[in-house]
Amino acid sequence: MRTAAGNRTFLAIMGALILLAWLTLWAWEHSPYSRYLQHGLWGQTSHAGLSMHSHGFSVILYLVGWTLMTVAMMLPSTLPLIEIFRRLTIRKKNHLQLVVLVIAGYIIVWAGFGIVAHLGDWGLYQLIGRVPWIQSNGWVLGAGILVLAGCFQFSSLKYRCLDKCRAPLSFVMQYWRGRRNQLHSLMLGIHHGIFCVGCCWALMLLMFVVGTGSVGWMLALGAMMALEKNMPWGRKMSAPLGGVLIGWGLLVLVSQSWLWA
């Protein structure tokens, strides 16, 4: 009875945390500060003559938004691993701290990916500002990201990382050493985050196509990644999803080329 009650309590807390992240993003999207969820901010502020203090504050808000998006979209897909780890460590006095460290390690990796992705986006924004043709044909970048994400769905790296994510018990047994509890818990979360990024990075880049502040697209992409990683038939989704993304990208290229013909 105590174990069942503990399971319900843990799932309730995690569900509340994820729901809070979604509600915060929704409120943020509909607030006067929604621009800080948009991916073009760094490039815009660099040309807006803002002070270093204002620019730094904007970047901080931008990274907070990305972290909230990670919690909302990616944390649900890793709940099976977190629950397995919690049950394995439940007899330890600091087991709640260890679970928090696993989650922290996971989010740290995704935050690092967000920094790299946003720096890359900033670099593209600078390039667009210097090349008039790209500035007038921004759809080329969007179509390119769609095709890239679609092609990655067929790669061996995608499936190696996906298989790791789809076997949470084996993953915990492989990377949890049970010694130096705090450090190994953090490293378990970091390892899981690395494989999760390896599996889903291309799909997350789609947020730069559809808009990082779009809660509707966050829900759709988050659901697809959770199904891929956790449902028995999820692995079979990867190839059809890749085909859809490639087709979408090619459709954009053909339609825009036809308009310019």
C-alpha positions in Angstrom: 0.0 0.0 0.0 2.8 2.4 0.9 4.6 1.7 -2.3 1.4 2.3 -4.4 0.8 5.5 -2.6 4.4 6.6 -3.2 4.0 5.9 -6.9 0.8 7.9 -7.1 2.4 10.8 -5.2 5.5 10.8 -7.4 3.5 10.7 -10.6 1.2 13.5 -9.3 4.2 15.7 -8.5 5.8 15.1 -11.9 2.5 15.7 -13.7 2.0 18.9 -11.8 5.6 20.1 -12.7 5.0 19.3 -16.4 1.6 20.9 -16.4 3.0 24.0 -14.7 5.6 24.3 -17.5 2.9 24.1 -20.1 0.7 26.7 -18.4 3.7 29.0 -18.0 4.5 28.7 -21.7 0.9 29.3 -22.6 0.6 32.4 -20.4 4.0 33.6 -21.7 2.9 33.1 -25.3 -0.1 35.3 -24.7 1.7 38.0 -22.7 3.4 41.2 -24.0 6.7 39.4 -23.5 6.0 36.6 -26.0 8.8 37.9 -28.2 11.3 36.3 -25.8 10.0 32.9 -26.9 10.7 33.7 -30.6 13.9 32.3 -32.2 14.9 35.4 -34.0 15.4 37.5 -30.9 19.2 37.2 -30.6 19.7 38.4 -34.1 17.2 41.2 -33.7 18.6 42.5 -30.5 22.1 42.5 -32.0 21.0 45.1 -34.5 18.7 47.0 -32.2 21.3 49.0 -30.5 20.5 47.6 -27.1 22.9 47.9 -24.2 24.9 44.9 -23.1 22.8 44.8 -19.9 19.5 44.7 -21.9 20.9 42.2 -24.4 22.1 39.9 -21.6 18.7 40.1 -19.9 17.0 39.1 -23.2 19.3 36.1 -23.6 18.6 35.0 -20.0 14.8 35.1 -20.7 15.3 33.3 -23.9 17.2 30.5 -22.2 14.5 30.3 -19.5 11.9 29.9 -22.2 13.9 27.1 -23.9 14.3 25.3 -20.5 10.6 25.5 -19.9 10.0 24.1 -23.3 12.4 21.2 -22.6 10.5 20.4 -19.3 7.2 20.6 -21.1 8.1 18.6 -24.2 10.9 16.2 -23.2 10.4 15.4 -19.5 7.2 13.4 -20.1 9.1 11.1 -22.5 11.7 10.3 -19.8 9.2 9.5 -17.0 9.6 5.7 -17.4 13.3 5.9 -16.7 12.8 8.3 -13.8 10.2 6.0 -12.3 12.4 3.0 -12.6 15.3 4.8 -11.0 13.1 6.0 -8.2 12.0 2.5 -7.4 15.5 1.2 -7.4 16.8 3.8 -5.0 13.7 4.1 -2.8 15.4 2.5 0.2 18.1 5.2 0.2 17.5 8.0 2.7 18.3 10.6 0.0 16.4 8.9 -2.8 14.3 12.1 -3.6 17.5 14.1 -4.0 18.9 11.4 -6.3 15.8 11.6 -8.5 16.1 15.4 -8.7 19.8 15.0 -9.7 18.8 12.7 -12.6 16.2 15.2 -13.8 18.8 18.0 -13.4 21.4 16.2 -15.5 18.8 15.5 -18.2 17.8 19.2 -18.4 21.4 20.4 -18.3 22.1 18.5 -21.5 19.0 19.9 -23.2 19.8 23.4 -22.0 23.3 23.0 -23.5 21.8 21.9 -26.8 19.5 24.9 -26.7 22.5 27.2 -26.3 24.2 25.6 -29.3 21.0 25.7 -31.4 20.3 29.3 -30.6 23.9 30.3 -31.4 23.6 28.6 -34.7 20.3 30.3 -35.3 21.9 33.7 -34.4 24.7 32.9 -36.9 22.2 32.2 -39.6 20.4 35.5 -38.8 23.7 37.3 -39.3 24.2 35.5 -42.6 20.7 36.4 -43.7 21.4 40.1 -43.0 24.4 40.0 -45.3 22.9 38.1 -48.2 19.9 39.8 -49.7 18.7 36.8 -51.6 18.4 34.6 -48.4 16.8 37.5 -46.6 14.1 37.6 -49.4 13.8 33.8 -49.5 13.9 32.7 -45.9 11.6 29.8 -46.8 14.8 28.0 -48.2 16.1 27.7 -44.6 12.8 26.3 -43.3 12.6 23.8 -46.2 16.2 22.8 -45.6 15.5 22.1 -41.9 12.5 20.0 -42.7 14.4 17.9 -45.2 17.3 17.6 -42.7 15.0 16.4 -39.9 13.3 14.0 -42.3 16.6 12.5 -43.5 17.8 12.0 -39.9 14.8 9.9 -39.2 16.4 7.2 -41.4 19.9 7.4 -40.0 21.6 4.7 -37.9 22.5 7.2 -35.2 18.8 8.0 -34.8 18.0 4.3 -34.2 20.9 3.6 -31.9 19.9 6.5 -29.6 16.2 5.7 -29.9 16.9 2.1 -28.9 18.7 3.3 -25.8 15.8 5.6 -24.9 13.3 2.8 -25.4 15.0 0.5 -22.9 14.9 2.5 -19.6 15.6 -0.4 -17.3 18.6 -1.6 -19.2 19.8 2.0 -19.4 19.6 2.5 -15.6 21.4 -0.8 -15.0 24.1 0.1 -17.4 24.8 3.6 -16.1 23.8 3.5 -12.5 26.7 2.4 -10.3 25.2 2.9 -6.9 28.5 4.4 -5.6 29.0 8.1 -5.0 25.2 8.4 -5.2 24.9 12.1 -6.0 27.5 12.2 -8.8 26.3 9.0 -10.4 22.7 10.1 -10.3 23.7 13.4 -12.1 25.7 11.4 -14.6 22.8 9.0 -15.3 20.7 12.0 -16.1 23.4 13.5 -18.3 23.9 10.2 -20.2 20.2 9.9 -20.7 20.0 13.5 -21.9 22.9 12.9 -24.4 21.1 9.9 -26.0 17.8 11.7 -26.0 19.4 14.7 -27.8 21.0 12.2 -30.2 17.5 10.8 -30.9 15.5 14.0 -31.0 17.7 16.9 -31.9 16.5 17.1 -35.5 12.9 17.1 -34.5 13.6 19.8 -31.9 15.1 22.0 -34.7 11.7 22.0 -36.2 10.7 24.5 -33.5 12.9 27.0 -35.4 10.6 26.4 -38.4 7.2 26.5 -36.8 8.1 29.0 -34.1 9.6 28.3 -30.6 6.7 30.1 -29.0 4.0 28.0 -30.5 2.4 25.9 -27.8 0.4 24.0 -30.3 3.4 22.8 -32.2 5.2 22.1 -29.0 2.4 19.7 -28.0 2.4 18.0 -31.4 6.2 17.5 -31.6 6.4 16.5 -27.9 3.7 13.9 -28.4 5.4 12.4 -31.5 8.7 12.1 -29.6 7.0 10.6 -26.5 5.3 8.0 -28.7 8.5 7.2 -30.6 10.3 6.6 -27.3 7.7 4.9 -25.1 5.1 3.1 -27.2 5.7 -0.6 -28.2 5.1 0.4 -31.9 6.9 3.8 -31.5 10.0 2.7 -33.4 8.0 2.1 -36.5 6.9 5.7 -36.5 10.4 7.0 -37.3 10.5 6.2 -41.0 7.0 7.4 -41.9 7.6 10.6 -40.0 10.8 11.1 -41.9 9.0 10.6 -45.2 6.4 13.2 -44.2 9.0 15.8 -43.2 11.0 15.3 -46.4 7.8 15.5 -48.5 6.8 18.7 -46.6 10.2 20.3 -47.2 10.2 19.4 -50.9 6.6 20.7 -51.2 7.8 24.0 -49.8 10.7 24.1 -52.3 8.5 23.3 -55.2 5.7 25.6 -54.3 8.0 28.6 -53.7 10.0 27.9 -56.8 6.8 27.8 -58.8 5.8 31.2 -57.4 9.2 32.7 -58.4 9.1 31.1 -61.9 
